[in-house]
């Protein structure tokens, strides 16, 4: 039994996010690996804002597909 409505699952996006640190000059630098589970696309990021922008872009693309059906 699911608590989500059927249409919410159809519109949902599932990502896996891996975050790790690498040695920097003064402090650790953070890196991220983002994978879209549905498409399998994998992207790597050094910049958090860039990663968030990519997620938002992906969500907007999905919303455009749903509203055009």
Secondary structure as GFF3:
##gff-version 3
##sequence-region A 1 69
A	DSSP	alpha_helix	6	11	.	.	.	ID=ss1
A	DSSP	beta_strand	15	22	.	.	.	ID=ss2
A	DSSP	beta_strand	29	36	.	.	.	ID=ss3
A	DSSP	beta_strand	42	45	.	.	.	ID=ss4
A	DSSP	alpha_helix	48	67	.	.	.	ID=ss5
###
